[in-house]
Amino acid sequence: MKRIIISILCVSVFWSCNSAQSVTVTETPQNTTTSSYWQQHVDYKMVIDMDVNTFRYKGKQTLVYTNNSPDVLNRVYYHLYFNAFQPGSEMDVRSQTIADPDGRVGDRISKLKSNEIGYIKVNSLKQNDTNLKYETVGTVLEVNLAKPIQPGESVTFDMDFDGQVPLQIRRSGRNNKEGVALSMTQWYPKLAEYDFEGWHADPYIGREFHGVWGDFDVKISIDKNYIIGGTGYLQNPNNIGYGYETGSINRPNTDKLTWHFVAPKVHDFAWAADPNYIHDSMQVPNGPMLHFFYKNTLSEEQINNWKKMQPKTVELMQFFSEQIGNYPYNQYSVIQGGDGGMEYAMCTLITGERRYGSLVGVTAHELAHTWFQFLLATNESKHEWMDEGFTSYISDLAMNEIMNDDKTNPTESAYRSYIALAKSGKEQPLTTHADRYNFNGTYGASAYSKGEVFLAQLGYVIGDENLKQTIKKYFIDFAFKHPTPNDIIRTAEKVSGLELDWYLTDFAQTTNTIDYGIKNIEGNNITLERIGLMPMPIDVTVTYTDGKTEDFYIPLQMMRGEKPTKATLIKDWAWAYPTYTFTTKKTVKSVEIDPTNMMADIEKKNNKM
């Protein structure tokens, strides 16, 4: 999985944020398939006591769950993600049996010792003070309720649990390869999402995540020498004795300190901790405060890279807010930790021993996830391409501008990757569950590259300006609402006035490919042919024998309209007809289909004649 924007307010220096801060949310009804949209709500209160010597922790969780659905709930499910890091787990076995295992995992889980594994053990669980029966099944806790939860009812679950932080293997864990002590992600018993499709209690096999929005109140007691960065707003900076803005440290005379965070309207909570963190902050004009946590053991060059990256992160935050929608929280943190780059609420964990360009690039991608993974928050397990692909699209545009790359097509590498996948014989449709791809490489090319091409090519279909407006309207209409694939395509239809169901169907729900070619040129008659199964409108540039050129636009009949264009508009092409002939006013020298290469045509050789 990639990055989830959990604003890790790392022991924040927002002294002005000593109380829970408001989050600006546009509460318009969701335009999903029904007008009676609803979603569940959950509020967490957790008290955590961490032992940094044994990497074990004790937790108390009070969870208030509101059933906003029209359904009576007889059971609930919790995710126990840390249980994946045990020999024989589904993550372990899948990693050892898939043809191309993730190099970060491999067979490492199978070799973990008892004091290196991860676990979350539930000691007791009550519903409104009544003891419940439950069973731990791998990474899922199955809970039988004492009393069904009625529509509109709120119930309180009280849980005592123990955890052990695994040796860092994938995303979470202790003592990662760069020496970060604690990367605490997917670390607590997390109530599974229930929506119009039912429960989403997927086992943790490799990817991805889905959660219920709510408010978090988390207290973490830890060795006084540790600095924490985490989701939410720090409530007690004076009590823990850290003056981040001044760099002063005045620790109380106690072995442990308790860090108190409050996070409104989030669907996850992450934190990281290390005794050697440097903490910098930088204000985004008319935006959030940015925080940066990285180890003082980095080389001088790497520390300088972290310093140089900070103003670029300000520019990235401004770019995404302008191109998608305003970031609604008061802070965001970039934290060294994890195993690469992963997004969480109000923050990201990234590895820090990077070249400058790589450091900015991973930050750009993870920060972009804030919008698509965290604020829009599609179900990543089912629609991973809407998160990873859309994030890749907007972060490639951002890098092109922020880093002055001046690429004509910043998404070009995604097109190459997708076309290679389409020709490989290993492609699976984007409807494939994130854990069900035959190859990790196929997942990556599908979720990241084909998902990015979906959005970039949509600009080819409806026009670039319409695409920009579609992205903004999509965010306005569906932030905090878990949109589905139909929501992005319906948004594009409303913006463009075109019929686009065919685009979603062919590109995202099948492995049909695009292949148009030039069949024949005779004088001023041009015949094109459709070779692939997927329909598309066609841009054609004709060069005449006198050296002049003319652009033509051939609408796709089933679109019932055309994109804005300055090209010469000619008759529609109905999909079922394999060939199409049109006549120019002058003798033709050469013809090129899609000269901008924004159509994902898998065979470019037949696009010119």
N, C-alpha and C positions, 0 to 999 in steps of 0.2 A: 504494500500500500504506500501511498505517499503522504502528502502532508495535510494535516487537519488543523485548522486554524485556531487552536485553542489558546487564547491570549494568555500565555503563561506570564502572569504579572510578576514574575520573579520578585521575590521579596522586594516589593516595589518601593520606589522612591516617591510615590505619589502621596505625599503627606496630605494632599487635598482630597485623597480618596479614602479617608478613614471610615467612611460609611459606604454601604452598597450604592454604587452609582447607577444611574438610569441608563437603559439601552434604548436607543431610538429604533422603533420597529413600526413598519407600515402594516397595520393590521387589516389589510384588504382580504376579502374572501379568496381562498385558493380557487384557481380556475381549472382544477383537475376535472376528471370526468363527471363529477357530480357537484351540484351547487351546495350540498349539505356537507361541506368539508369539516373535518374534525381532526384533532390530534391529541394524544395523551400528554399528561404533564407530570413531572416528578421533581420533588425537591429533596436534596440530600443534606444531611448534617453528619459530618464524620469527625471523629477524634482519633488520631493516629499517634502511636508511640513507636518510634523507630530506633532500633539498636544497630548502630553502624559497625559494630564489631562482629555480630553474627549475621547481619543483613536480614534480620527477622523483624517483623512489626506486628503490633496488636491494634485492632481496629474496632471501634464501635460506630455503627451506622444507624441513623434514624432516617427513614425514607417515607415521605408522604406522597402517595400515588393517587392521581385523580383520573378516573375512567371517564373520559369525554366521548367514548365511543357509544354507539347504540346497542352494544352487545353486553351480555352478562359474562363475566370472566370467572372461570372456575379454577384456573391455574395461573401462575406467573412463572417466569424464567429469569434467571440471572446469568450473566456472562462471568466466568472465572478464568480470565485469559491466561494468568500465570501458570495454570495447570498444563498449558501446552508445552512447557519447558521441562518435560519429564521423559525419560526413556520409554518408548512404546506409545507415546501420544500420537494422535493423528498427524500433528505437524511433523513429528519425528519420522513416522513411517512414510508419509507422503514425500518428504524431502529425500528419503532414501530410495523411493520407487519411481519417482518421476524421471523422465529421460534426461532432463537438463536441470538438475537441482540448483537452487540459489546458492552461490558460493559462500555466502555469509552463514548459511545454515549447514548444508551438507549432512554429515553424520554427527555433528557436534552434540546435538541433544542426546543421542544415544550414549555418549561418553560422560555425561554429567554424573557427578557423585551426589550422594544424599545431601550434602551441605551446599551443593551448587545448583540444584534444581530449583524451579519456581513452584510455588503453590499458593492457593488461597483455600483455607479450611474454614468452613462455617461451623461455629460451635453451637450457636442457638439462633433461632429465628421466630419472631412472634408477629402475628397480625392483630392489631388492636389489643395487645397484651395476652393473646391466646397463642400457645405454642403450636408450631406448624410441623408437619411431616415434610421432609424434603430428601432429595437424593442427588449426590454429585455424580454426573455422567460426563466424564472428560472435562471439557471446559464450560459445561453448562450445568447450572443448578436447577433441578426440576422441583417445583414447589406446589404441593396440594394445599389449597386454601381452606381455612377453617369455615369460612363463609364466603359465598360468591360475592364478587364486587359488582354492584349494580351500576347501570348507566348513570353518570352524573355523580357517583359516590367517590369520596376520598377516604383512603384507609392509610394507616400508619404501620410500617414494618420496622421492627427493631432487630438488629443483628449484631452479634459478636463474632468476630472472625480473626484468624491469624494468617499471616502471610510470610513467605520467604522470597526475597528478590533473587531471581536466577542469575547465574553468570550471564553477562550480556551476550546474546546471540542474534536476536532479531528485534530491533526497535527498543525494547525494554531491557532493563537489567542493570547489573552492577559491574563496575570496573571494566568499562568498554576499552577498546583497543587504544584509545587515546588517554586512558587513565581517569575518565570521569567516574566518580564514585557511584552515583545513583541516577539512572534515567528511569523515572517512575511514570510509565505510560501503560495504559491498560492494566492497572495495578489494583483496582478495588472491585468488589462485587457490583456489577453494573446491570441494572434492570434492562431486560431486552425490550425492543420496540414492538408495539402492537399497533397496526394501522388497518386500513381498509383491505389489505391483503392477509391479515391475520398476524400471528407471532413471527418474529424474525430472530429466532434463537439459534443462529448458525454456529456450529463449532468453530473454534479458532484453529484453522489449518494452515493458513498462509496470509490471507487477506479477505476482506477489508472490514470496515466497521460501520455501524449504524446505531443511532442513539435517540433517546427521548430528551426533549428540551426541558430545562427547569433551572432552579436556582441552587447553587452549591454554597455551603458553609463548611469550611474544612480547617481543622486545627492539627498541625503537625509538630510533634515534639521530637527534637533531634539534638545530637551533640552540638554544643554551643559554637564550635569552630566551623560548622557547616553554613554555607550560604545557599539559600533556596531560591529558585525561580519557579514560578508556577502559575497556573490559571487563576485569574481573579484579581482582586484588589487587596493589597495588604492592609490589615486593620490595625495592627499594633507595632508600627516601626519603632516607637520609643521604647517599648518593652523589650525588644530584642537587641537594642543597642547598636544598630547600624545606621550610620549617616551616609547614605549613598551619594547624595549630591555633594557633600563636602569631603567624602573619602574617610571620614573619621570612624573609628571603631571603639566602642566603649561597652564591652560585653558585661552583662551582669555576672555576679559571682555565684554561678550555678553551673552544674554539669550539662544541663539541657536547657534549650530555649523552645518556646512554643510559638510557631508562626501561624497566624490566623488570616485566612484568605476568604473572601466572599466573591462569588462569581455569579452575576445575574444572567439569565437567559442563555445558557450554554448546554451542550449535550455531551460534554465530556470534561474531565479534569485531569491535567497532567502537571508534573513538577520534576525538577531535577535538583540535585544537591551535590556540592563538592566544597571541601575546605579551601580550595585554591582558586576560586572564581575571581576574576576581575569583573567588575560591573560598571558599564558605561551607560549613559542615557542620552537621548537626543530628541528634541521636540519637533514633531511635524507641524508646520504652520497650519493653523486651523484644523488640526487633526490630533491623533493620539501621541502620547509619549512613547518613544521606542526605548527598549532596554536590550542590552547586549551582555551576555554572560559567557566568558571564555576563560580558560585556564592560564594562570601566570607561568606555567611550565612550557608554554609554546615557545618556539624559537622567536628571535627578534623580528625576523621577516614575517612570520605568521601573525604575530601580535600587530605588526604594522598593517597587515592585510585586513585584520579585524577593525582596525581604526579607520582605514580607507573605505571599508565596506559600509560604514554607518551612514554617511550622507547619501550614498547610493540607495540605501534602504528607505530613507526619507523620500527620495524621488520615486521609488517603486510604490510606496504607499500612496503617494499622490497620483501616480499613473493609474493604479487599479481603482482608486476611488473615483477618478474622473471617467474611466472607461467602463466601469461596471456599476458602481454605486458607492455611497459613502460608507466607510468603515464605522460601525456603530459603537464601538467600545472606546475607552479612554486610554488604552495602552496595548502594546504588543511587544513580545520579547523574542529575541533570537538567542538560542542557548546551545552551547556546545554539549553534545551528548549523543546517545543513540548509535546507529550504525550506518548512517548515510544522510538521509533527510526525511523528516516525517512531520506532518502538520498536526497541530492540536489547537484547542481553544485558546485564542489570544496568544499563541506562541508556536514556535517550531523548535525541534531538536535537530541539529545538524552536526556532522563531524567537522572539526575545526582546522585540521592540519591540511589546508588546501592552498592552492595558488589563488591569487586575487580574483581572477576571472571565474574560477570554479566556485569560490566563496560567494561572489555576487550572484552567480547563476543558480546555485542551490537555494539561496535565500529568496531569489525572485520566484522560483517555482513554489517553494513552500509557503511563502507569503500569499501568492495567488490562490493557493488552496483555501485560504480564509474565506474567500467568496464562494467558491464552488463546492468545497467539501464541508465547510463549517456553517456558513450562513445560508446557503441554499440546501446543502446536505441531502442530496439524492442518496438512495440506498446503494452504497458502493458495492455491496456484494452482488447486486443484480444489474446495476447500471454504472459499473466502474468507469466506463468510457466518458460518461458525463462529468465525472470528477477529474480524472487524470487527463483526458483529452482536452477538455475545455480549459483546464489549468495550464496545460502545455501550450495551448494556442495563445492565451493572453500573456503568459510569461515570455514566450518567444517574441511577441510584439513589444513587450516592455523592454527586454534586453536589447532589442534592435534600436530602440530609441535612447534608453538610458546609457548604454555603452557605445552609442554612436557607430553601430555596426554598418548602417546604411545598406542593408540587404533589400533588394527589390522584392523578394518574397521570403520573409523571415520563417515561414512554415515549410520551406522547401525540403528540409531533411525529413520531416514527417511524411511528406508525399513519397519520398524515395523508400522509406521504411515500409509504408503501407503497400506500395506497389510490389515490393519484394515479397511481402507476406502473401499478397493475392496470387502471386505466381508460384508460391512455394508448395502449394497443395496441402498446407497444414492449417489454413485459415479456418476459424470457427466464427459463427455470427456473433455480433455484439450482444445478443441476448444470452450468451453463455454466462453462467454463474462464475464469479471471479476465481473460485477454487476449482472449477471443472475444466479448465483448459488442459489439453494434452501436454502442452509444453509451456514452461515459464516464458520462453521467448515469444511464443504466440500470444500469451497474455499481454506482455509488454508492448508488442507491436500493435495489438488490437486496442488496448485501453489507452495508451499514450498516443500512438501515431495515427491509427485510424480514427480515434476519437477527436484528435486535433484536426484531421482532414475533414471530418464531418462538419465542423464549424467553419473552417476556412473555405471549403467548397460550397457551403451554404451561401457564403458571400458571392461566389460566382453565380449561383442560381438566382438569388434575389437582389443582388447588388450590394456593394460594400457599405453604402450609407444605411441601407435597410438592415444589414447585419449589425452594425453598430447600435442602431436603435432597438433591434431585437434583444441584444445582450442587456441593454439597460432596462428595457421593459420586463424582461425575464426576471431580473433581479428585484425590481420593484414589486412585481406581482407575486413572486414565489420565495423571497427571503423568509427564512424560518418556517418553511412549509414542506420540505421534503418533496420537491417536484419529480415527476416521472418523464420519460422520453416524450410522451405526447404533449407535455406542457411546453417544452422548448419549440416543438414544431408548430403548435397552435399559436404560440407567441409570434413566430416568424410569419405565419399566415395573417395574423391580425395587423402586423406592421406593414407587410408587403402587399396584401390583398390578393395573394396567389394561393393556389391549392397545392399543398406540399406533402400530403400523406404518402405519396409514392416515394418521396425522398427518404423519409424515415423507414418505410417498409423495405426498400431495396438495399439501402446502404447500411442500416443498423440491424435489420432482422433477417437478412440473408447474406450469402457470400457472393451474390451476383456482382459482376464486374462491369466496368465501363470500358468500352472499346469502340470508338468510331474511327472510320478510315475514309480516305479519298479513293473512290473506285475508278473514276475515269474523268478526264478533261478532254472535251472536243470543241475547239473553237471557243465559243463563249458559253458552252453548256458544261456544268459541273455536276457530277453525280457522287454523292456521299453514301456510305453504307454503315449500318449499325451491326456490329459484330458481337459485342457483349450483350448480356440480357438487361442491364440496367439502363433505363432511359435518362436522357439529359437534354436540356436546351443546348444549342451549339453556337459558339462564336467562330466565325470564319474570316480570315483575312485573305483577300485576293490581290495578287500583283498582276497588273496588265502588261501587255507587251510594250506599252509606252513608258513603263517604269513607275507609273502611279499605282497607289494601293487604295483599296476600298474595304471597309469592315462591314460584314453582314451578321445579322442576328436571326437565328432560326428558332422560334419559340417551340417549346414542347407542348403539344396540344393539351395534355392532361393537366397542365399548370393553369389553364384558363386565363392566361395573361402573360405578360412578359416583364422582365426587370427593366429599370430605367437604363437607357443606353443611347449613345449617339450614333450607333451603327445603323446601317440600312436594314429596316425591318422587312422580312419576307415571310412567306406563308408558313403556317404551323407544320410540324412534323409529328404525325401520329405514330406512337411507339410500334404498333404491329407491322408497319411497313418497313421492310429491311433496308430499302434504299430511298434516296431523296434526290431529286434533280432540280436545279434552278438555273436560270439564264441571266447572264450579266449583259451590260450594254456594250462592252468592249471585249476584244479578244484577250483571253487569259494566258498569262505566262506561267504562273504558279499559284498554288493554293496552300493555306495552312489552317488546320483546325486548332482552336484554342492556343493562340500564340503566347498567352500569359502563363500557360501551364498551371492554371488554377483548377482545372478539371482533372480528376484522378484517373485519367485514361491509362490503362495498364500497358498499352502498346503504342509508344510514341512514333515508331518508325513509319506507321501508315498515316500519320497526321500531316505529312507534307508530300507534295507532288509538284 
